[in-house]
């Protein structure tokens, strides 16, 4: 039986998939709330009628940064909380590529692979993950992102 993922065993998981998040619905209500919070009210996201009439995707699409934002909660659910890690903070992104739009009303989820673990001193550990945000029913992912989290005592 394989070891459970904990701070003590995390290095043995490098190169392995840690898990897949639950599906998240990118409905128009979520898209509109994101637009309101960020001020990004580009019509391709919030004007349902115009997007259907004039847009290249047949309707509204989720903001790229809204789609990117699901990575944080996915990491918490997939590996941070299950590993019993008390404090982990976003440390940055090394690479993000938006590969396909997410049509309003579609479900997305995050597939997470552990790429690297690096001790940073004072009990801190830098964890790098490769994240693929999948769109339900689509072959091409919405995005791929290399994310960093600092685990602290």
N, C-alpha and C positions, 0 to 999 in steps of 0.2 A: 504494500500500500504506500502511495506517495505521501510525502510530508504535506501538511497543511500549510498554506501561505501565511506566514507571520513575518515580523520584522527580522527574526532570527534566521528564517529560511528563505527569505526573498531572493537572495543571490542565486539560489538553485533554480529559480523560475525564469531567469533571463533566457530569452529566445522562445518562450512558450506563450501560448494564448492564455490569458487570465480569465476570460469569460466574455459574455455578451450581455448587454443591458436589456431591460424590458423595452418594448416598443413605446414610442412617444408619438402621439398624434400631432401633426403640424396643421391644425385646423385654422380657419380664418380668424377665429377669436384670438388664438395665440399669436398669430401674425400681426393682427391689429394692436394687441397689447404691447408687443415688442416695438412696433412702430411708434406707439404713443410714448413709451419709456425712453426710446433713443432719439426720437425726432426724425427718424428715417421713414418718411411717408411717401417714398417713390411709388408711383402709380402701379408698377408691375407687382407690388406687394399688397396694396390696399384698395385699389379701385377694381372691384370684381368685374364690373361690366366692361370697362375699358380694356382690362387685361384679356378678357374673353374675346373682345372685338378686335383689338389691335396688337396684342402681345404675341410673342413668338411661341408661347407655351400653352396656349389655349385656355389660360386662366391665371390666377395669381400664383405666385411662388413664395416660399419662405425666404426670408433674408438669409444670406450666407452666414452672417454672424449669429443669427438665431439658431441655425442648424449647428454651428460650431459650439454654441453655449451648452448643448446637451452633453458634451464630453465630461464636464465637471461632475454633474450628478451621476453620470454613468460610472465614472471612476470611483466615486464614493460607494456606490451600490455594489459594483463588481469586485473590487479588491481592497479598498481602504478600510471600510467598515468590517467586512468579513475577516480581514487579517488582524483585526483588533488594534489598528493604528489610531491613536487618539488625536493626533494633530498632523494634518497635511495641508499645505498651502500651495496654490498655483504658483509656479516659478517662471513659467513662460511657455512659449511655443517656438520650436526650432524651424518647423516647416508646416505650412498649411496649403493645401491645394483643393480648390472647389472644382469638382469634376462634373457634377450634374445638378440641375435645379431640383428642388423638392416642391412638387405641386401641392397647393393647399389641399388639406384633407388626407394626405398620405401619412403613413407611419414610418418612423425612422428608429434605428437603434445603433448602438456603438459596439463594435468588436474591438477588444483591447488585447494587445500583445506587449509583454514586458521586454523592452529593448536594452535597458542598462540600469545598473544600480551603482552609485558611487558614494562612498563615505566622505563627508565634508568636514568632519571634526565636530567637537562639542555635542556628539550624539545625533547630529543631523545627517540625513541620507537623501541624496538627490536621485529620484526615480524618473526614468524616461520611458514613456510608453508610445507605441504606435497605435493610432486610433483610426478605425475605418467606420464612417457613418454610412450605414446601408439604408436604402429606400426599399420598403416592402414592395415586392413585385417587379423590381428593376434589377438588371444585371450590373449596371454601373453604380458605384457608390456615389453618394452626394459629395463626400469629401474624405481626404486623408489628412491626418495631422499628427505631428510628433509633439507630444506634450510633456512638460516637466513638472514634477511635484516635489516639494521639499518636505520630507518627513522630519518632525522634530520631537524631542522627548517631552 
